[in-house]
Amino acid sequence: MPTKAQRPRLNPQPGNGQVEQDEYMDEKTRTHNLILLQSPLWILPVLYVMQTGILCAWSDIEYMAFSLAVASPSLVFPAIFLHSASSSDTSKIPYYLKLNLWTFVLVIFGTYFGTHYFFDLMGMEYTFGDACTWHLESDVLGQHGGNGTPRQVVPLFMYPLTHAYFMSYFCLLVTLEQKLRSVKFLKTTKLGNGLLLLGLSYGLAFAETYVMASPLLEDLFRYRDRERMLRLGSLGYAAYFVVGLPMVKRIDRDAEWGLGRVIIEALGTSMGIMVLLEAWAKVVGPI
């Protein structure tokens, strides 16, 4: 067994090392593509239940069953379609497991702690009905609500549901960044890299806010000031992607990571996001 210092490295090496590196990068690309291909399996059901309003009559068990069902393809599909085609080394942890674990940790942070920034500072409101009684949120953040409103809680079903969102979001960001880096200015300058990161992050945050804060969904989900949330709140939401995109690309970049390293890196990412959210709150303040 290799020691920690001897852990196999994935940087290009002559001969077989280069082949292994190419194969692993191909595994990453195939994982991202498959996650994106299965994304309609959560997008369409979520839009359907929100636009029809049928979820208002659900029980907690039905909420959880739905969210687990739409989140599971991001783990099950790669296990079925990619794992058998991956390296013959059975001791190797496949990339899709590491990506799911990294996203899972980020989602726990973002839902448990980060949602209160949206409640108290961005004016977000959940109205899923009295039947949704299972909830889990920080007992420290969000004690008094925002702008004089009662304290809100985070429905438990939002944890697996957000996992489905973020798996697709980060795969989309990585894929788009790779394609856009073919532009010479974006590829060769630090300024270009920074503008690309900010543009992708703000664009995704704005797009999700625009869709989810639709007047058609006001009975279930809304922002008190939609226009200001789109312009200014999207900058705060973009913190998740400004920090998360460079960090998710670090997985197995130079050496093969164990699951413990994945968790530590995801926790570090979460702290970076919180720092940016705090900075946004100081500069922009409550919307």
Residue pairs with C-beta under 8 A, 6 or more apart in sequence:
2 8
7 255
7 256
8 255
8 256
9 254
9 255
9 256
10 20
10 21
10 24
10 252
10 253
10 254
10 255
10 256
11 21
11 254
12 18
12 21
13 21
20 87
23 87
24 87
24 95
24 252
27 82
27 86
27 87
27 94
27 95
28 95
28 252
30 82
30 85
31 78
31 82
31 95
31 96
31 99
31 171
32 171
32 174
32 175
33 171
33 175
34 77
34 78
34 81
34 82
35 74
35 77
35 78
35 99
35 167
35 168
35 171
36 168
36 171
36 172
36 175
38 73
38 74
38 77
39 168
41 70
41 73
42 70
42 71
42 73
42 161
42 164
42 165
42 168
43 168
45 66
45 69
45 70
46 70
46 161
49 55
49 66
50 217
50 220
50 221
51 216
51 217
53 219
53 220
55 62
55 63
55 66
55 128
55 129
55 220
56 128
56 129
56 131
56 219
56 220
57 129
57 131
58 66
58 129
58 131
58 132
59 131
60 131
60 132
60 133
60 134
60 156
60 157
63 128
63 131
63 132
63 134
63 155
63 156
63 157
64 134
64 156
64 157
64 160
66 157
66 161
67 157
67 158
67 159
67 160
67 161
67 164
68 160
70 160
70 161
70 164
71 160
71 161
71 163
71 164
71 167
73 164
74 100
74 163
74 164
74 167
74 168
75 96
75 97
75 100
78 94
78 96
79 96
82 94
82 96
83 94
83 96
86 92
86 94
92 256
93 256
93 257
93 258
93 259
95 251
95 252
97 259
98 251
98 252
98 257
98 259
98 262
99 167
99 170
99 248
99 251
100 163
100 167
101 259
101 262
101 263
101 266
102 248
102 251
102 262
102 265
102 266
102 269
103 163
103 166
103 167
103 170
103 266
104 163
104 266
105 262
105 263
105 266
105 267
105 270
106 166
106 240
106 244
106 266
106 269
106 270
106 273
107 159
107 162
107 163
107 166
108 159
109 267
109 270
109 273
109 274
110 162
110 166
110 240
110 270
110 273
111 154
111 158
111 159
111 162
112 136
112 137
112 138
112 154
113 138
113 141
113 274
114 240
114 273
114 274
114 277
115 124
115 137
115 142
115 154
115 158
116 137
116 138
116 141
116 142
117 141
117 236
117 277
117 281
118 124
118 233
118 237
119 125
119 142
119 145
119 146
119 152
120 141
120 142
120 145
120 146
120 147
120 286
121 146
121 236
121 281
121 284
121 285
121 286
121 287
122 223
122 229
122 233
122 236
122 237
122 286
122 287
123 146
123 147
123 223
123 224
123 225
123 229
123 233
123 286
123 287
124 221
124 222
124 223
124 229
125 149
125 152
125 221
125 222
125 223
125 224
126 152
126 154
126 155
126 220
126 221
127 219
127 220
127 221
127 222
128 155
128 220
132 155
132 157
134 155
134 156
134 157
135 153
135 154
135 155
135 156
136 154
136 156
136 159
137 153
137 154
142 151
142 152
143 151
144 151
145 151
145 152
146 286
147 224
147 286
165 208
169 204
169 208
169 241
170 241
170 244
170 245
170 248
172 204
173 200
173 201
173 204
173 241
173 244
173 245
174 245
174 248
174 249
176 200
177 196
177 197
177 200
177 245
180 186
180 196
180 200
181 187
181 196
183 192
185 192
186 192
186 193
186 195
186 196
197 242
197 245
197 246
198 238
198 242
200 241
200 245
201 238
201 239
201 240
201 241
201 242
201 245
202 234
202 235
202 238
204 238
204 241
205 234
205 235
205 237
205 238
205 240
205 241
206 230
206 234
208 237
209 223
209 229
209 230
209 233
209 234
209 237
210 230
212 221
213 221
213 222
213 223
213 226
213 229
213 230
223 229
223 233
223 287
224 287
225 287
228 287
229 287
232 284
232 287
233 287
235 280
235 284
236 277
236 280
236 281
236 284
239 273
239 276
239 277
239 280
240 273
242 276
243 269
243 272
243 273
243 276
244 269
244 273
247 265
247 266
247 268
247 269
247 272
248 269
250 265
251 257
251 262
251 265
257 265
